[in-house]
Amino acid sequence: MPSFWRRLLGRPTPPLLPEIIQHFNHRAADEEHFPSTIDPHIYHVQLLMEYFGGLDGRRVLDVGCGKGRFARVLQEHYPQSRIVGFDLAEAMLRYVPAGVCACAGSMTALPFLSESFDCAYATESLEHAVDIDTAVREMCRVVKPGGRIAIIDKNVEQWGKLPTPRWEKWFDRKQLERLLGKHCGKVSSREISYWADVAPDGLFLAWLAEK
């Protein structure tokens, strides 16, 4: 086990955390279901770029980045940006592209100074957090005043539409609006589709906040 997680798991941890780490480290070899690249035309990607605007010269945090597929697209579009790909699975982080800083840890205890990023996003990763309230608070903590936060995840009203591991959580639209609203002045949410030219079917929601 890598030294980082050996130290972390030597402390009191939520019961599911070792299982989640093992799950994603094992799945890193599965390129079919956990790809290292993503089509830049997928609306999840387009939404991030629309909402954040130009990122050159700005510091961006990808929370639960996996192999860094979203970070890869942002870095290619904005080569002067400074993107950190953060994930709990070190095996996933080995695929993060050059130019993106890879960092391992738990999203409930981000190892970054407060107000140290211009933007932060979590795309289908908050659902794996062991403590949703704390993970949202941590994302907001590390973003500067005036900075932007985006969360894309699944709608609890569609629960059962896809197979899920036992720890995964889907979200009520108002639930995350309230959590983000504790730390951000502007919060909105809406249904989105995976593809820009397909109408939303209710599976995915996007929450956009400005601190």
Sequence and secondary structure as in RCSB ss.txt:
>XXXX:A:sequence
MPSFWRRLLGRPTPPLLPEIIQHFNHRAADEEHFPSTIDPHIYHVQLLMEYFGGLDGRRVLDVGCGKGRFARVLQ
EHYPQSRIVGFDLAEAMLRYVPAGVCACAGSMTALPFLSESFDCAYATESLEHAVDIDTAVREMCRVVKPGGRIA
IIDKNVEQWGKLPTPRWEKWFDRKQLERLLGKHCGKVSSREISYWADVAPDGLFLAWLAEK
>XXXX:A:secstr
  HHHHHHTTS   TTHHHHHHHHHHHTT TTTS S   TTBHHHHHHHHHH   TT EEEEET TTTHHHHHHH
HH TTSEEEEEES HHHHTT  TTEEEEE  TTS  S TT EEEEEEES GGG S HHHHHHHHHHTEEEEEEEE
EEEEBGGGTTSS   TT   B HHHHHHHHHTT SEEEEEEE SBTTS   SSEEEEEEE 
